[in-house]
């Protein structure tokens, strides 16, 4: 794996460019959408929150079948269609002026986004070897953060202008960014549907039961969801903690956000080095659990300190938190791919991705209750829960590996069929 922030030329670089394109649009959308829907459309904040919650709930449900579609019909074509669908969903927000249309548009947007994420993972799995996936995902994560930072800056200009035209311009930018993303995805080689490939190799064999019946993988996803509860920390938990429990200046919130984004952009690829299998991945997750526990303890120390001492303590905590974040991300990426059936990457990634949606939905409630409500005990409980989940990933991984091996043996009618198909090669079409 290279230390370069730019992935190798070819399909990997095209995937990164597609990621960069739509993340710029998303960054602008994220920082302006709440004010647009409340100040321009006129929806009550509670209704905006309810609509987005319903949208992401629906998105989490359809992610699995859309991932299965990518497995069956081909990941590239599915990803292109879902990128176009996401752009159309964003464009529909331009004409939304009431709650019900807003909910429908939010459901369409979240569904297309969830399916696109699963299809992209299936496409990535078909274009690169297993040993290269975590490295490429690290590149994509760095690219994502760079794009979000640029987009957030553009969104900030729209917020400064404060006009309806500025907001509409941001939404149009996001919609166009997904159209460009779809165009870029057409430039990567097509990947044959993996389920079809397996059926061609083993005629008469069923493609398997639903992912929700794969209990070890479900357990792995639940544990990863606990680790992902830190996702709203920078956007909600720390801002409230700084404002209500410390004497640190509120501008520190933006400084810590920039620190996190910049660190991921610069060091995620390096943090993923050496993670090339289940053993190294589980070690990385365990280490991240200890670092996150330390970060929570440091954050708790900022309460009651003088303003500049609090600034220093919170900065140290933020550094520890982003180190934990990068280690946990790299380890979980590896495990989510290694423990999924080779021919059903899209379906399994769609399910694994629901952890992000659940964390985004429950995280604000959990963090505000623990951090703001309980103070120091809440921070320590959050850190302890993270550490416990990180250690439980080891036994869960071993159980999932045993289950996957048994499933391959059950499916096989011959020694040749028992061998899982190698990473799908680009088709000639």
C-alpha positions in Angstrom: 0.0 0.0 0.0 1.3 3.5 -0.8 1.3 6.5 1.5 0.1 8.7 -1.3 -3.2 10.4 -0.9 -4.0 9.6 -4.5 -4.9 5.9 -5.4 -3.2 4.2 -8.3 -4.2 5.1 -11.8 -7.0 3.1 -13.3 -10.4 2.0 -11.8 -9.2 2.8 -8.3 -8.6 6.5 -9.2 -11.8 6.7 -11.1 -13.7 5.5 -8.0 -11.9 8.1 -5.9 -12.8 10.9 -8.3 -16.5 9.7 -8.2 -16.3 9.8 -4.4 -14.7 13.3 -4.4 -17.3 14.7 -6.8 -20.4 13.7 -4.9 -18.9 14.4 -1.5 -18.3 18.0 -2.4 -22.0 18.3 -3.2 -22.9 16.4 0.0 -20.7 18.7 2.2 -22.6 21.7 0.9 -25.9 20.0 1.4 -25.2 18.9 4.9 -24.3 22.4 6.3 -27.3 24.1 4.6 -30.2 21.6 4.5 -31.5 22.1 8.0 -31.7 25.9 7.6 -33.1 25.6 4.1 -36.0 23.4 5.2 -36.8 25.5 8.3 -36.1 29.1 7.0 -37.0 28.8 3.4 -39.5 25.9 3.2 -41.0 26.8 6.6 -41.0 23.4 8.2 -40.8 23.2 12.0 -37.4 21.8 13.2 -39.1 18.9 14.9 -40.8 18.0 11.6 -37.5 18.2 9.7 -35.9 15.9 12.3 -38.8 13.4 12.1 -38.8 13.4 8.3 -35.1 12.7 8.1 -35.4 10.0 10.7 -38.1 8.3 8.7 -36.1 8.7 5.5 -33.0 7.1 6.9 -35.1 4.3 8.5 -36.5 3.5 5.1 -33.1 3.7 3.6 -31.7 1.2 6.1 -34.4 -1.3 5.1 -33.9 -1.0 1.3 -30.1 -1.1 1.5 -30.0 -4.9 1.6 -32.3 -5.6 -1.4 -30.5 -2.9 -3.4 -27.2 -4.5 -2.5 -28.6 -7.9 -3.6 -29.6 -6.2 -6.9 -26.0 -5.2 -7.4 -24.9 -8.8 -6.8 -27.3 -10.2 -9.3 -27.4 -7.6 -12.1 -23.9 -6.1 -11.9 -22.5 -3.6 -9.5 -21.5 -0.9 -12.1 -24.9 -0.5 -13.7 -26.6 -0.6 -10.4 -24.3 2.0 -8.9 -24.8 4.3 -12.0 -28.6 4.1 -11.7 -28.5 4.7 -8.0 -26.2 7.7 -8.4 -28.7 9.1 -10.9 -31.6 8.4 -8.6 -29.8 10.2 -5.7 -29.3 13.2 -7.9 -33.0 13.2 -8.8 -34.0 12.9 -5.2 -31.8 15.9 -4.2 -33.4 17.9 -7.1 -36.8 17.0 -5.8 -36.0 19.0 -2.6 -36.0 22.1 -4.8 -39.8 21.9 -5.3 -40.7 20.6 -1.8 -43.0 23.0 0.1 -44.9 20.8 2.5 -44.2 18.0 5.1 -45.5 15.0 3.2 -43.6 15.7 0.0 -40.5 16.4 2.2 -40.8 12.9 3.8 -41.3 11.2 0.4 -38.2 13.1 -0.9 -36.2 12.2 2.2 -37.1 8.5 1.8 -36.1 8.5 -1.8 -32.8 10.3 -1.0 -31.9 8.0 1.9 -32.9 4.9 -0.1 -30.8 5.8 -3.1 -27.8 6.8 -0.9 -27.9 3.5 1.1 -28.2 1.4 -2.1 -25.5 3.4 -3.8 -23.1 2.8 -0.9 -23.8 -1.0 -1.1 -23.4 -1.1 -4.9 -20.1 0.8 -4.7 -18.8 -1.7 -2.2 -19.7 -4.5 -4.5 -18.1 -2.7 -7.4 -14.9 -2.2 -5.4 -14.8 -5.8 -4.4 -15.1 -6.8 -8.1 -12.4 -4.5 -9.3 -9.6 -5.0 -6.8 -8.2 -8.0 -5.0 -9.1 -8.8 -1.4 -5.7 -7.6 -0.2 -6.2 -4.2 -1.8 -9.7 -3.4 -0.5 -8.8 -1.9 2.8 -6.2 0.3 1.3 -8.5 1.6 -1.4 -11.3 2.2 1.2 -8.7 4.3 3.2 -8.1 6.3 0.0 -11.8 6.8 -0.5 -12.3 7.8 3.1 -9.6 10.4 2.7 -11.2 11.6 -0.5 -14.6 11.8 1.2 -13.3 14.0 3.9 -11.5 16.3 1.5 -14.7 16.6 -0.6 -16.8 17.3 2.5 -14.5 20.0 3.6 -14.6 21.8 0.3 -18.4 21.4 0.1 -18.8 22.7 3.7 -16.9 25.8 2.6 -19.2 26.3 -0.4 -22.2 25.7 1.9 -20.8 28.3 4.3 -20.8 30.9 1.5 -24.5 30.1 0.9 -25.2 30.5 4.6 -23.4 33.8 4.7 -25.6 35.0 1.7 -28.7 33.7 3.4 -30.9 34.0 0.3 -33.2 31.5 -1.2 -31.3 31.6 -4.4 -28.1 30.7 -2.6 -29.7 27.7 -0.9 -31.2 26.5 -4.1 -27.8 26.8 -5.8 -26.3 24.5 -3.2 -29.1 21.9 -3.7 -28.6 22.1 -7.5 -24.8 21.7 -7.0 -25.4 18.5 -5.0 -27.8 17.1 -7.6 -25.3 17.8 -10.4 -22.5 16.3 -8.4 -24.3 12.9 -8.4 -24.9 13.2 -12.1 -21.2 13.7 -12.6 -20.5 10.8 -10.2 -22.7 8.5 -12.3 -20.8 9.6 -15.5 -17.5 8.8 -13.8 -18.7 5.4 -12.7 -19.5 4.4 -16.3 -15.7 4.7 -17.0 -14.8 1.8 -14.7 -15.0 -1.8 -16.1 -18.2 -3.7 -15.8 -18.3 -6.4 -13.2 -20.4 -9.5 -13.8 -23.1 -10.2 -11.3 -21.5 -12.5 -8.7 -24.6 -14.5 -8.0 -25.0 -15.3 -11.6 -21.3 -16.3 -11.7 -21.8 -18.7 -8.9 -24.9 -20.2 -10.4 -23.0 -20.8 -13.6 -20.3 -22.6 -11.7 -22.6 -24.6 -9.6 -25.9 -25.3 -11.5 -29.0 -25.9 -9.5 -27.5 -24.4 -6.3 -29.5 -21.8 -4.4 -27.7 -18.5 -3.9 -28.3 -18.6 -0.1 -30.5 -17.4 2.7 -31.0 -13.8 3.6 -28.2 -12.0 5.4 -30.4 -11.5 8.4 -30.3 -15.2 9.0 -26.5 -15.1 9.1 -26.5 -14.6 12.9 -22.7 -14.2 13.3 -22.6 -11.5 10.7 -25.6 -9.8 12.3 -23.8 -9.9 15.6 -20.7 -8.4 14.0 -22.9 -5.6 12.5 -24.5 -4.9 15.9 -21.1 -4.6 17.6 -19.8 -2.3 14.9 -22.9 -0.2 15.4 -22.0 0.3 19.0 -18.5 1.5 17.9 -20.1 3.9 15.4 -22.1 5.7 18.1 -19.1 8.1 18.2 -20.2 9.4 14.7 -22.4 12.3 16.1 -19.7 13.2 18.6 -18.1 16.1 16.6 -21.4 17.4 15.3 -23.5 17.2 18.5 -21.9 15.6 21.6 -18.8 17.8 21.8 -20.5 21.1 20.8 -23.1 20.6 23.6 -20.4 19.5 26.1 -18.2 22.5 25.3 -21.1 24.9 25.5 -22.8 23.6 28.7 -20.1 21.8 30.7 -16.8 23.6 30.0 -15.4 27.2 30.0 -13.8 26.6 26.6 -14.7 29.1 23.8 -17.4 27.9 21.4 -15.2 28.5 18.4 -13.2 25.5 19.5 -16.0 23.4 17.9 -15.0 24.4 14.4 -11.3 23.9 15.2 -11.9 20.3 16.4 -14.0 19.6 13.3 -11.2 20.8 11.0 -8.7 18.8 13.0 -10.7 15.6 12.6 -11.4 16.1 8.9 -7.8 17.0 8.2 -6.3 14.1 10.2 -8.5 11.6 8.4 -7.6 13.1 5.0 -3.9 12.9 5.7 -3.5 9.8 7.8 -6.3 7.3 7.1 -4.3 5.6 4.4 -1.3 5.2 6.7 -3.4 3.9 9.6 -4.8 1.2 7.3 -1.3 -0.1 6.5 -0.7 -3.7 7.7 -4.4 -4.5 8.0 -4.7 -7.4 5.5 -6.7 -10.1 7.3 -9.0 -10.9 10.1 -6.3 -11.1 12.8 -4.8 -7.7 12.0 -8.2 -6.2 11.7 -9.4 -7.4 15.1 -6.2 -6.2 16.7 -6.8 -2.7 15.1 -10.3 -2.6 16.4 -9.2 -3.6 20.0 -6.5 -0.9 20.0 -9.0 1.6 18.8 -11.3 0.6 21.8 -8.5 1.5 24.3 -7.7 4.7 22.5 -11.4 5.7 22.5 -11.7 5.0 26.2 -8.7 7.3 26.8 -10.3 10.0 24.6 -13.5 9.8 26.6 -11.5 10.1 29.9 -9.6 13.1 28.6 -12.8 14.8 27.4 -14.3 14.4 30.9 -11.2 16.2 32.4 -12.1 19.4 30.6 -15.1 20.1 32.9 -14.3 22.7 35.5 -10.9 23.6 34.0 -9.9 27.1 33.1 -10.7 28.1 29.5 -7.3 27.6 28.0 -6.6 24.4 30.0 -10.0 23.2 28.7 -8.9 24.0 25.1 -5.7 22.0 25.5 -7.5 19.1 27.1 -10.2 19.0 24.5 -7.7 19.1 21.7 -5.8 16.2 23.1 -9.1 14.3 23.5 -9.9 15.1 19.8 -6.6 13.8 18.6 -7.1 10.5 20.5 -10.7 10.3 19.2 -9.7 10.6 15.5 -6.9 8.0 16.0 -9.5 5.6 17.4 -11.9 6.5 14.6 -9.3 5.7 11.9 -8.2 2.4 13.5 -11.8 1.2 14.0 -12.8 2.2 10.4 -9.9 0.3 8.8 -10.5 -2.8 10.9 -14.2 -2.9 10.3 -13.8 -2.5 6.6 -11.6 -5.5 6.4 -13.9 -7.7 8.5 -17.0 -6.7 6.7 -15.5 -7.9 3.4 -13.7 -10.9 4.6 -16.7 -12.4 6.4 -19.2 -11.9 3.6 -19.8 -14.5 0.9 -17.8 -13.6 -2.2 -20.8 -13.7 -4.5 -23.0 -11.5 -2.1 -20.8 -8.6 -1.2 -23.4 -6.0 -2.2 -26.2 -7.6 0.0 -23.9 -8.0 3.0 -22.4 -4.5 2.6 -25.9 -3.1 2.4 -26.7 -4.8 5.8 -23.4 -3.8 7.4 -24.1 -0.2 6.3 -27.3 -0.1 8.3 -25.0 0.3 11.3 -24.2 3.8 10.1 -27.9 4.7 9.8 -28.7 3.3 13.3 -25.7 5.2 14.8 -26.9 8.4 13.1 -30.4 7.9 14.5 -29.7 6.7 18.0 -26.3 8.4 18.5 -27.7 11.9 19.2 -30.0 10.5 21.9 -27.3 8.3 23.5 -24.6 11.1 23.4 -26.8 13.8 24.8 -28.1 11.5 27.6 -24.6 10.2 28.5 -22.3 13.2 27.9 -24.4 16.2 28.6 -26.8 14.5 31.1 -24.4 12.4 33.2 -21.1 14.3 32.7 -17.9 12.4 33.6 -19.7 9.1 34.4 -21.4 9.3 31.1 -18.1 9.8 29.3 -16.5 6.8 31.1 -19.6 4.6 30.3 -19.3 5.6 26.6 -15.7 4.7 26.6 -16.3 1.4 28.5 -19.0 0.4 26.0 -16.7 1.1 23.1 -13.9 -1.0 24.6 -16.3 -3.9 25.4 -17.7 -3.9 21.9 -14.2 -3.7 20.4 -13.1 -6.8 22.4 -16.3 -8.7 21.5 -15.5 -8.2 17.8 -12.8 -10.9 18.2 -15.0 -13.8 19.2 -17.7 -12.6 16.8 -15.2 -12.6 14.0 -14.1 -16.2 14.7 -17.7 -17.4 14.9 -18.6 -15.6 11.6 -15.5 -17.2 9.9 -16.5 -20.7 11.1 -20.1 -20.1 9.9 -18.8 -18.8 6.5 -16.6 -21.9 6.1 -19.4 -24.2 7.0 -21.7 -22.4 4.5 -19.2 -22.9 1.7 -18.9 -26.6 2.5 -22.7 -27.0 2.6 -23.1 -25.2 -0.7 -20.4 -27.2 -2.4 -21.4 -30.3 -4.4 -17.8 -31.0 -5.3 -14.3 -29.9 -4.2 -14.1 -27.4 -7.1 -17.4 -25.9 -6.2 -16.4 -25.5 -2.6 -13.8 -23.0 -3.5 -15.2 -19.5 -3.3 -15.0 -17.6 -6.6 -12.1 -15.2 -6.9 -12.7 -11.5 -7.1 -14.8 -11.0 -10.2 -12.9 -9.9 -13.2 -14.0 -7.1 -15.3 -16.2 -8.3 -18.2 -15.5 -7.7 -21.8 -18.7 -5.7 -22.3 
